[in-house]
Amino acid sequence: FGISVAVGVIFGLYPARRAAAMNPIDALRHVA
């Protein structure tokens, strides 16, 4: 359970933090 939570946090926060560094419009376009 702890490992799955850690993996979820890593794969959830890293792209969000990278998208925050980019242009929000480009980030939304990349996600969608």
C-alpha positions as CSV (number, residue, x, y, z in Angstrom):
1,F,0.0,0.0,0.0
2,G,2.8,2.4,0.9
3,I,4.6,1.7,-2.3
4,S,1.5,2.3,-4.5
5,V,0.9,5.6,-2.6
6,A,4.5,6.7,-3.2
7,V,4.3,5.8,-6.9
8,G,1.1,7.7,-7.2
9,V,2.5,10.7,-5.6
10,I,5.6,10.7,-7.7
11,F,3.8,10.2,-11.0
12,G,1.1,12.7,-9.9
13,L,3.3,15.5,-8.6
14,Y,6.1,15.4,-11.1
15,P,4.0,16.0,-14.3
16,A,1.9,18.6,-12.4
17,R,5.1,20.4,-11.3
18,R,6.6,20.2,-14.8
19,A,3.3,21.5,-16.3
20,A,3.3,24.4,-13.8
21,A,6.7,25.4,-15.1
22,M,5.4,25.4,-18.7
23,N,2.8,27.6,-20.3
24,P,-0.6,26.7,-18.8
25,I,-2.2,26.6,-22.2
26,D,0.5,24.3,-23.6
27,A,0.1,22.1,-20.4
28,L,-3.7,21.8,-20.9
29,R,-3.2,21.1,-24.6
30,H,-0.6,18.4,-23.7
31,V,-2.9,16.8,-21.2
32,A,-6.0,16.9,-23.4
